[in-house]
Amino acid sequence: MDSKKTKLLLEKYLEGETSLIEEKDLRHYFKSTEKIPNEWEGYRLFFGYYEQAKNESFPRVEVKRKSFFQPWMAAAAVIAIVISVQFYYATSNVLPSNQEAQLAFTQFKTNMEKVSSLLNKGAEKVAYLDYWNETTNKLIK
């Protein structure tokens, strides 16, 4: 490739207008030509870097990850849960004593009597409305 064509390709390359084939020609030119102008020596290194970079590979290093949860942690968690459940049932009174049950029953009984008396008062007022309905029906007929 002559220097004029190379100069045009370099200008096109710097403008970002070259095709892949033209870039391949430039790489081949700078790789194969020994005598180039001094101002193009930087391009030789630039295009030579891509050739060198194709052949580079980095060794893959596997990193062994430690698991956060260990088997002894799971066993300790199970033991802690069992102990806390037993402690809860041992300290709480699941069944109320006989005296507490009697007190709860009497409170329930008094509350139900209050509700019943209020309902009876309401029923008396409804009975008065029923009497009112009967008398109006007699007058209308």
C-alpha positions in Angstrom: 0.0 0.0 0.0 1.4 3.4 -0.9 1.8 6.3 1.5 -0.9 8.4 -0.1 -3.5 5.7 0.3 -2.3 5.0 3.9 -2.5 8.7 4.7 -6.1 8.9 3.4 -7.1 5.8 5.4 -5.5 7.2 8.5 -7.5 10.4 8.1 -10.7 8.4 7.6 -9.8 6.3 10.6 -9.3 9.4 12.8 -12.7 10.7 11.6 -14.3 7.3 12.4 -15.4 6.7 8.8 -13.4 3.6 7.9 -14.9 0.2 7.3 -13.7 -3.0 9.0 -11.8 -4.0 5.9 -10.0 -0.7 5.7 -9.0 -1.0 9.4 -7.8 -4.5 8.7 -5.6 -3.1 5.9 -4.2 -0.4 8.2 -3.3 -3.1 10.8 -1.7 -5.2 8.2 0.2 -2.3 6.7 1.7 -1.2 10.1 2.5 -4.8 11.0 4.2 -5.8 7.8 5.9 -2.6 6.7 9.3 -2.0 8.3 10.0 1.5 6.9 7.3 4.1 7.7 7.5 7.8 8.2 8.5 9.0 11.7 5.1 10.7 12.3 3.4 7.3 11.9 5.4 5.5 14.5 2.7 6.1 17.1 0.2 4.4 14.8 2.4 1.4 14.5 2.3 1.0 18.3 -1.4 1.7 18.3 -2.3 -0.9 15.7 0.3 -3.3 17.0 -1.3 -3.2 20.4 -4.5 -4.7 19.1 -2.6 -7.6 17.6 -0.9 -8.2 20.9 -4.1 -7.8 22.9 -5.8 -10.5 20.8 -3.3 -13.0 22.1 -3.4 -12.0 25.7 -5.4 -14.0 28.2 -5.7 -13.8 31.9 -5.6 -16.9 34.1 -8.8 -17.6 35.8 -8.5 -17.7 39.5 -11.3 -19.3 41.4 -12.0 -17.8 44.8 -13.5 -20.1 47.3 -16.4 -18.4 48.9 -17.1 -19.1 52.5 -20.6 -19.7 53.4 -21.9 -17.4 56.1 -24.1 -20.1 57.7 -22.3 -23.0 59.2 -23.9 -26.3 60.3 -23.2 -25.5 63.9 -25.1 -22.2 63.6 -28.2 -24.1 62.4 -28.0 -26.5 65.4 -27.6 -23.6 67.8 -30.6 -21.8 66.3 -32.8 -25.0 66.7 -31.6 -25.3 70.4 -32.4 -21.7 71.1 -35.9 -22.0 69.6 -36.7 -25.1 71.6 -35.4 -23.5 74.9 -37.4 -20.3 74.3 -40.6 -22.2 73.5 -40.2 -24.2 76.7 -39.4 -21.1 78.7 -42.5 -19.4 77.4 -44.9 -22.3 78.3 -43.2 -22.7 81.7 -43.7 -19.0 82.7 -47.1 -18.4 81.2 -50.3 -19.7 82.8 -52.1 -21.3 80.0 -55.0 -22.5 82.1 -56.5 -19.9 84.5 -56.9 -20.9 88.1 -60.4 -21.8 89.4 -60.7 -18.5 91.2 -59.9 -16.5 88.1 -62.4 -18.5 86.1 -65.1 -17.8 88.7 -64.4 -14.1 88.6 -64.5 -14.0 84.8 -67.9 -15.8 84.9 -69.4 -13.4 87.3 -68.2 -10.4 85.3 -69.7 -11.9 82.1 -73.0 -12.6 83.9 -73.3 -9.0 85.1 -72.5 -7.6 81.7 -75.1 -9.8 80.1 -77.7 -8.7 82.6 -77.0 -5.0 81.7 -77.3 -5.8 78.0 -80.6 -7.7 78.7 -82.1 -4.8 80.7 -81.3 -2.4 77.9 -82.8 -4.7 75.3 -86.0 -5.0 77.4 -86.3 -1.2 77.6 -86.1 -1.1 73.8 -88.7 -3.8 73.5 -91.1 -1.9 75.7 -90.8 1.1 73.3 -91.4 -1.1 70.3 -94.5 -2.5 72.0 -95.9 1.0 72.4 -95.4 1.5 68.6 -97.3 -1.8 68.0 -100.2 -0.4 70.1 -100.1 2.8 68.0 -100.2 0.8 64.8 -103.3 -1.1 65.9 -105.2 2.0 66.9 -104.4 3.8 63.6 -105.5 0.8 61.6 -108.8 0.7 63.5 -109.4 4.4 62.8 -108.5 4.1 59.1 -110.9 1.2 58.6 
